[in-house]
């Protein structure tokens, strides 16, 4: 695969009944943090960015960790966005909305003053 930056969404859905699912999710997020790839934790998934091989290593590391720690069953949902001739970043996809939210927030503050 090429060496451009890709964007990925990783969601772990533990089906195990032995612990609260959030505990398994928290541990999977720690695996992501230790990987060194850029990431942003969201309420439903964690978005990571990096070279294809690095992102796939993270997915593999999470599954290996859960297996090693004896999580009895889980679903790994992974979405990849790949651009064949360049980088793709999360910021590129959400930046225009962040500006809109900021402008709306500033308007709301100025109208209440």
KELODREN-456098 format. One record per residue (C-alpha): x, y, z; chain; residue number from 1; residue in three letters. Coordinates in nm, 4 decimals. Last residue first. Example, Ala and Ser with C-alpha at 12.3 -4.5 7.8 and 13.67 -1.06 7.14 Angstrom:
// residues 2
+----------+----------+----------+-----+-----+------+
!        x !        y !        z ! mol ! seq ! type !
+----------+----------+----------+-----+-----+------+
!   1.3670 !  -0.1060 !   0.7140 !   A !   2 !  Ser !
!   1.2300 !  -0.4500 !   0.7800 !   A !   1 !  Ala !
+----------+----------+----------+-----+-----+------+
//
This chain:
// residues 113
+----------+----------+----------+-----+-----+------+
!        x !        y !        z ! mol ! seq ! type !
+----------+----------+----------+-----+-----+------+
!  -2.4433 !   4.0599 !   2.6001 !   A ! 113 !  Unk !
!  -2.6800 !   3.7767 !   2.4972 !   A ! 112 !  Unk !
!  -2.6551 !   3.8575 !   2.1254 !   A ! 111 !  Unk !
!  -2.2735 !   3.8566 !   2.1386 !   A ! 110 !  Unk !
!  -2.2567 !   3.5107 !   2.2963 !   A ! 109 !  Unk !
!  -2.4971 !   3.3537 !   2.0434 !   A ! 108 !  Unk !
!  -2.3069 !   3.5109 !   1.7537 !   A ! 107 !  Unk !
!  -1.9761 !   3.3722 !   1.8891 !   A ! 106 !  Unk !
!  -2.1230 !   3.0219 !   1.9204 !   A ! 105 !  Unk !
!  -2.2624 !   3.0368 !   1.5684 !   A ! 104 !  Unk !
!  -1.9223 !   3.1465 !   1.4344 !   A ! 103 !  Unk !
!  -1.7465 !   2.8666 !   1.6242 !   A ! 102 !  Unk !
!  -1.9971 !   2.6056 !   1.5068 !   A ! 101 !  Unk !
!  -1.9571 !   2.7183 !   1.1464 !   A ! 100 !  Unk !
!  -1.5763 !   2.7121 !   1.1763 !   A !  99 !  Unk !
!  -1.5906 !   2.3602 !   1.3163 !   A !  98 !  Unk !
!  -1.8147 !   2.2550 !   1.0294 !   A !  97 !  Unk !
!  -1.5685 !   2.3682 !   0.7637 !   A !  96 !  Unk !
!  -1.2866 !   2.1859 !   0.9430 !   A !  95 !  Unk !
!  -1.4620 !   1.8497 !   0.9568 !   A !  94 !  Unk !
!  -1.3332 !   1.6535 !   0.6561 !   A !  93 !  Unk !
!  -0.9934 !   1.8202 !   0.6134 !   A !  92 !  Unk !
!  -0.9392 !   1.7888 !   0.9866 !   A !  91 !  Unk !
!  -0.9973 !   1.4153 !   0.9661 !   A !  90 !  Unk !
!  -0.7098 !   1.3759 !   0.7236 !   A !  89 !  Unk !
!  -0.6601 !   1.2231 !   0.3798 !   A !  88 !  Unk !
!  -0.3096 !   1.2234 !   0.2349 !   A !  87 !  Unk !
!  -0.2308 !   1.1915 !  -0.1326 !   A !  86 !  Unk !
!  -0.2661 !   1.0095 !  -0.4640 !   A !  85 !  Unk !
!  -0.4600 !   0.6944 !  -0.3736 !   A !  84 !  Unk !
!  -0.6836 !   0.8496 !  -0.1101 !   A !  83 !  Unk !
!  -0.7795 !   0.6011 !   0.1582 !   A !  82 !  Unk !
!  -1.0666 !   0.6175 !   0.4026 !   A !  81 !  Unk !
!  -1.0775 !   0.3177 !   0.6301 !   A !  80 !  Unk !
!  -1.3661 !   0.2022 !   0.8467 !   A !  79 !  Unk !
!  -1.3067 !  -0.0558 !   1.1171 !   A !  78 !  Unk !
!  -1.5691 !  -0.2271 !   1.3311 !   A !  77 !  Unk !
!  -1.4142 !  -0.4830 !   1.5634 !   A !  76 !  Unk !
!  -1.6775 !  -0.7038 !   1.7286 !   A !  75 !  Unk !
!  -1.5978 !  -0.8713 !   2.0563 !   A !  74 !  Unk !
!  -1.5951 !  -1.2082 !   2.2337 !   A !  73 !  Unk !
!  -1.4418 !  -1.3755 !   2.5383 !   A !  72 !  Unk !
!  -1.2028 !  -1.0973 !   2.6357 !   A !  71 !  Unk !
!  -0.9186 !  -1.3178 !   2.7439 !   A !  70 !  Unk !
!  -0.6483 !  -1.0537 !   2.8053 !   A !  69 !  Unk !
!  -0.4440 !  -1.2065 !   2.5218 !   A !  68 !  Unk !
!  -0.7413 !  -1.1954 !   2.2857 !   A !  67 !  Unk !
!  -0.8234 !  -0.8357 !   2.3729 !   A !  66 !  Unk !
!  -0.4579 !  -0.7387 !   2.3257 !   A !  65 !  Unk !
!  -0.4281 !  -0.9229 !   1.9957 !   A !  64 !  Unk !
!  -0.7401 !  -0.7493 !   1.8637 !   A !  63 !  Unk !
!  -0.6100 !  -0.4091 !   1.9705 !   A !  62 !  Unk !
!  -0.2626 !  -0.4766 !   1.8296 !   A !  61 !  Unk !
!  -0.4057 !  -0.5850 !   1.4919 !   A !  60 !  Unk !
!  -0.6078 !  -0.2654 !   1.4586 !   A !  59 !  Unk !
!  -0.3006 !  -0.0643 !   1.5613 !   A !  58 !  Unk !
!  -0.0805 !  -0.2481 !   1.3108 !   A !  57 !  Unk !
!  -0.3411 !  -0.1693 !   1.0422 !   A !  56 !  Unk !
!  -0.3041 !   0.2016 !   1.1195 !   A !  55 !  Unk !
!   0.0751 !   0.1810 !   1.0992 !   A !  54 !  Unk !
!   0.0668 !  -0.0079 !   0.7682 !   A !  53 !  Unk !
!  -0.1722 !   0.2444 !   0.6132 !   A !  52 !  Unk !
!   0.0280 !   0.5479 !   0.7225 !   A !  51 !  Unk !
!  -0.1367 !   0.7472 !   0.9940 !   A !  50 !  Unk !
!  -0.4623 !   0.8799 !   1.1220 !   A !  49 !  Unk !
!  -0.6876 !   0.7430 !   1.3935 !   A !  48 !  Unk !
!  -1.0516 !   0.8076 !   1.4746 !   A !  47 !  Unk !
!  -1.1832 !   0.6448 !   1.7908 !   A !  46 !  Unk !
!  -1.5407 !   0.5244 !   1.7877 !   A !  45 !  Unk !
!  -1.8842 !   0.5828 !   1.9378 !   A !  44 !  Unk !
!  -1.8373 !   0.8685 !   2.1857 !   A !  43 !  Unk !
!  -1.5206 !   0.9964 !   2.0190 !   A !  42 !  Unk !
!  -1.1528 !   0.9518 !   2.0969 !   A !  41 !  Unk !
!  -0.9205 !   1.1372 !   1.8640 !   A !  40 !  Unk !
!  -0.6029 !   0.9776 !   1.7345 !   A !  39 !  Unk !
!  -0.2597 !   1.0483 !   1.5887 !   A !  38 !  Unk !
!  -0.0603 !   0.7280 !   1.5904 !   A !  37 !  Unk !
!   0.1801 !   0.6768 !   1.8820 !   A !  36 !  Unk !
!   0.0832 !   0.3160 !   1.9386 !   A !  35 !  Unk !
!   0.0576 !   0.3664 !   2.3163 !   A !  34 !  Unk !
!  -0.2560 !   0.5774 !   2.2729 !   A !  33 !  Unk !
!  -0.4201 !   0.3140 !   2.0520 !   A !  32 !  Unk !
!  -0.3495 !   0.0380 !   2.3058 !   A !  31 !  Unk !
!  -0.4896 !   0.2683 !   2.5772 !   A !  30 !  Unk !
!  -0.8058 !   0.3067 !   2.3679 !   A !  29 !  Unk !
!  -0.8411 !  -0.0736 !   2.3642 !   A !  28 !  Unk !
!  -0.8142 !  -0.0726 !   2.7445 !   A !  27 !  Unk !
!  -1.0896 !   0.1865 !   2.7732 !   A !  26 !  Unk !
!  -1.3081 !  -0.0194 !   2.5375 !   A !  25 !  Unk !
!  -1.2609 !  -0.3304 !   2.7531 !   A !  24 !  Unk !
!  -1.3578 !  -0.1344 !   3.0655 !   A !  23 !  Unk !
!  -1.6482 !   0.0267 !   2.8816 !   A !  22 !  Unk !
!  -1.7953 !  -0.3200 !   2.8174 !   A !  21 !  Unk !
!  -1.8523 !  -0.3780 !   3.1898 !   A !  20 !  Unk !
!  -1.6848 !  -0.7011 !   3.2791 !   A !  19 !  Unk !
!  -1.7525 !  -1.0765 !   3.2520 !   A !  18 !  Unk !
!  -2.0399 !  -1.0496 !   3.0012 !   A !  17 !  Unk !
!  -1.8241 !  -1.0301 !   2.6895 !   A !  16 !  Unk !
!  -1.9876 !  -0.8928 !   2.3749 !   A !  15 !  Unk !
!  -1.7312 !  -0.6141 !   2.3529 !   A !  14 !  Unk !
!  -1.7979 !  -0.3673 !   2.0706 !   A !  13 !  Unk !
!  -1.4704 !  -0.2102 !   1.9577 !   A !  12 !  Unk !
!  -1.4910 !   0.0805 !   1.7159 !   A !  11 !  Unk !
!  -1.2016 !   0.1996 !   1.5022 !   A !  10 !  Unk !
!  -1.2455 !   0.4828 !   1.2510 !   A !   9 !  Unk !
!  -0.9669 !   0.5282 !   1.0021 !   A !   8 !  Unk !
!  -0.8002 !   0.8103 !   0.8116 !   A !   7 !  Unk !
!  -0.5119 !   0.7531 !   0.5752 !   A !   6 !  Unk !
!  -0.1771 !   0.9325 !   0.5494 !   A !   5 !  Unk !
!   0.0146 !   0.8522 !   0.2327 !   A !   4 !  Unk !
!   0.2766 !   0.5748 !   0.2131 !   A !   3 !  Unk !
!   0.1156 !   0.3592 !  -0.0522 !   A !   2 !  Unk !
!   0.0000 !   0.0000 !   0.0000 !   A !   1 !  Unk !
+----------+----------+----------+-----+-----+------+
//
